[in-house]
């Protein structure tokens, strides 16, 4: 399906790409996304329009590359970013700062709306050189949760100057990512292979639950929660494995799936079709994991990719989505895995998905948009 993808070469290594959320009642596909860069002298937050909807090629394929609407300089590498609402984007920096940028749609400009300068720091906040990278941010407007290299968790509220809550020594290792399980509960992943659940209503500074990968203590880099089944969580880490967890039972993953040949940087369930999951990696691949159950009816021209070999079922099993992710080996009989970018060599650092649209960014200084993802 590479012909559905349009590329835009930019003079920046792209570390994060995020679709602007659609208004609740919106029927149209997403049309604007934001990117952040890293490892450049001058890092930027950029807002893009997906390009000219009107231009369609002879075979009905989409044409027109993403257009830059506006951009703004960002101090440090962009480590993570999330839209807070239609206009505001929260950005985590390698300097330890967390900044809320506002996209002014009337005149297409970006401005810094609010900043927590040393949200994350080593030693103490007053040391000039003590910043620690803010590695992850998640929003549930107006709340913003950040995690960092310093093992700290912050709960901020948009438009409030001071943190609502800080858990200083939440972790003795680096926290790499965070997600909301429900409005009062977050889940963090760290550099020694642990998941921890934190109940923000509790004043205690200890996690309410700890889960861990057995044995290897492989650093976990990314986490996503199933949009409808809040107990199902997917994580990925340094060894490229995809782990599926059921946080209601046990302390170990339900399944470990061989995936990428190097670090997995992001994992995302499709927000409205969560039997589809997407992962991207340092090894230059972006995988689409499909557990929808009519696999037997699909033609089997799949890219052989990575280490997984069981692709297709030959009998349609009428299983619910949930049991597909939670079966002991989801790949058996009911999962199809496709590498959406077979020949990419440099790291795919980020992906985001909304409706029929996928956006991803790479160290090859390019952003890619596929607008017919599940077509």
Secondary structure, 3 states (H helix, E strand, C coil): CHHHEEEEECCCEEEEEEECCCCCCCCCCCCEEEEEEECCCCEEEEEEECCCCCCECCCCCECCCCEEEEEEEECCCEEEEEECCCCEEEEEECCCCEEEEEEECCCCEEEEEEEECCCCECCCCCCCCCECCEEEEEEECCEEEEEECCCCEEEEECCCCCCCEEECCCCCCCEEEEEEEECCEEEEEECCCEEEEEECCCCCCCCCEEEECCCCCCCEEEEEECCCCCCEEEEEECCCCEEEEECCCCCCCCEEECCCCCCEEEEEECCCCCCEEEEEECCCCEEEEECCCCHHHCCCCCCCCCCCCCCCCCCCCCCCHHHHHHCCCCHHHHCEEEECCCCCCCCEEEEEEECCEEEEEECCCEEEEECCCCC
